[in-house]
Amino acid sequence: MSEKKHPIVFRLASLFPAALARIEMHAKRSGGPLENIELQFSHRNKVYVGQTFAEGMREEIRAMKQLNLDEEIAACMARKRKKEAALRKEAGLIKPWYGNSQGPIREAIVTANCEYFEAEDRSDPEDLLVTYGVDKDGGEVVHILSKTKIAAFEEATLEFFEQNFPGSVRHLRLDLDEEVPHFHAVIFVTAEKTNKTRGTQRLIQPSANPLLADYELLQDVAGEHYCVFQLMLGRFSTG
């Protein structure tokens, strides 16, 4: 592997549950923007977690809503607040996250500079993988990538998610049908809060994971992790 370090890109975006079906559809290449995708290469893509995930996540959220409602009614009854319990039952199910302009689910995209993946030694055809891109003038660009380098990136990313988001990854895949290899992940972090007024409430709360609560910490941890694979954190952004 080259001694030159290349920038890793780790982007985060916030999602509302309504966006999950669209993300799953795009993952299956059955909809969404497909103009940058070489569908003839889509068989290369690898799904590690959640071949299908949208409906399962929606069901999980519905169950959280119902359990939270049941807990709050039970807490009212335990405090002998029958009127409050009746009003809460009448109000019905509420979303299990704090209201703000950002959705409670996180989508992560992880990739590296295309130069990192380029094959330096083309003597072994079994190590080569071809991808296509478009230059600034609209012309086709052909990339000859190294499967060995892709495998190193794959190993590093799988380890990163396993170590830092245990139990929270609902979808994880490696796309190899676009110009540059990259990972997509859907991260669903939950936390429980208990008090006398509402009982135990289970919430979708990204900030319960320290790396999602502190983006600078995520940058530091990712940078340290990927430098082992001759990758450094080049650009970090959130949406």
Residue pairs with C-beta under 8 A, 6 or more apart in sequence:
1 148
1 149
1 152
1 229
1 230
2 120
2 230
3 230
4 230
5 227
5 230
5 231
5 232
6 112
6 113
6 115
6 116
6 230
6 231
6 232
6 234
7 112
7 113
7 231
7 232
7 233
7 234
7 235
8 110
8 111
8 112
8 222
8 223
8 226
8 231
8 232
8 233
8 234
9 109
9 110
9 111
9 112
9 113
9 234
9 235
9 236
10 108
10 109
10 110
10 218
10 219
10 222
10 233
10 236
11 108
11 109
11 110
11 236
11 237
11 238
11 239
12 106
12 107
12 108
12 212
12 215
12 218
12 237
12 238
12 239
13 106
13 107
13 109
13 238
13 239
14 102
14 103
14 104
14 105
14 106
14 107
14 206
14 238
14 239
15 23
15 103
15 104
15 105
15 106
15 107
15 186
16 103
16 104
16 105
17 57
17 58
17 61
17 103
17 105
19 103
19 105
20 53
20 54
20 57
20 58
20 105
20 186
21 54
22 31
22 32
23 54
23 107
23 171
23 184
23 186
24 52
24 53
24 54
24 171
25 31
25 32
26 32
26 33
27 47
27 171
27 173
27 184
29 37
29 39
29 42
29 177
36 134
36 178
36 179
37 177
37 178
38 131
38 132
38 177
38 178
39 177
40 177
41 131
41 176
41 177
42 177
44 129
44 176
44 177
45 173
45 174
45 175
45 176
45 177
46 154
46 173
46 174
46 176
47 171
47 172
47 173
48 158
48 172
48 173
48 174
49 169
49 170
49 171
49 172
49 173
50 56
50 169
50 170
50 171
50 172
50 186
53 170
53 171
53 186
56 170
57 105
57 170
57 186
57 188
60 188
61 96
61 204
62 93
64 96
64 190
64 202
64 203
64 204
65 93
65 94
65 95
65 96
66 93
67 202
68 94
68 96
68 198
68 201
68 202
69 88
69 89
69 92
69 93
69 94
71 198
71 199
71 200
71 201
72 88
72 197
72 198
72 199
72 201
73 85
73 88
73 89
74 199
75 196
75 197
75 198
75 199
76 82
76 84
76 85
76 88
77 85
78 196
79 196
79 197
96 201
96 202
96 203
96 204
97 104
97 203
97 204
97 205
98 104
98 203
98 205
104 204
104 205
104 206
105 186
105 187
105 188
105 204
105 206
106 186
106 187
106 189
106 206
106 212
107 184
107 185
107 186
107 187
108 183
108 184
108 185
108 186
108 187
109 182
109 183
109 184
109 185
110 157
110 160
110 182
110 183
110 185
111 180
111 181
111 182
111 183
112 153
112 180
112 181
112 231
113 180
113 234
114 133
114 143
114 179
114 180
116 149
116 153
116 230
116 231
117 143
117 145
117 146
117 149
117 150
117 153
117 180
117 181
118 143
118 144
118 145
118 146
118 149
119 127
119 128
119 144
119 145
119 146
119 149
120 146
121 127
122 128
122 144
126 147
127 146
127 147
127 148
128 144
128 145
128 146
128 147
129 144
129 145
129 146
129 147
129 150
129 176
130 142
130 143
130 144
130 145
131 142
131 143
131 145
131 176
131 178
131 179
131 180
131 181
132 140
132 141
132 142
132 143
132 179
133 140
133 141
133 143
133 179
133 180
134 140
134 141
134 179
135 141
141 179
143 179
143 180
145 181
150 176
150 181
152 229
153 181
153 229
153 231
154 174
155 229
156 225
156 226
156 228
156 229
156 231
157 174
157 183
158 172
159 225
160 222
160 225
160 226
161 169
161 172
161 185
163 225
164 209
164 211
164 221
165 185
165 187
165 189
165 209
165 211
168 187
168 188
168 189
168 190
168 209
169 185
169 186
169 187
169 188
170 186
170 187
170 188
171 184
171 185
171 186
172 183
172 184
172 185
172 186
173 183
173 184
173 185
174 181
174 182
174 183
175 181
175 182
175 183
175 184
187 206
187 209
187 212
188 204
189 204
189 205
189 206
189 207
189 208
189 209
189 212
190 202
190 203
190 204
190 205
190 208
191 202
191 203
191 205
191 208
192 200
192 201
192 202
192 203
193 200
193 201
193 203
194 200
194 201
206 212
206 213
207 213
210 217
211 217
211 218
211 221
212 218
215 236
215 238
218 236
219 233
219 236
222 233
222 236
223 232
223 233
226 232
226 233
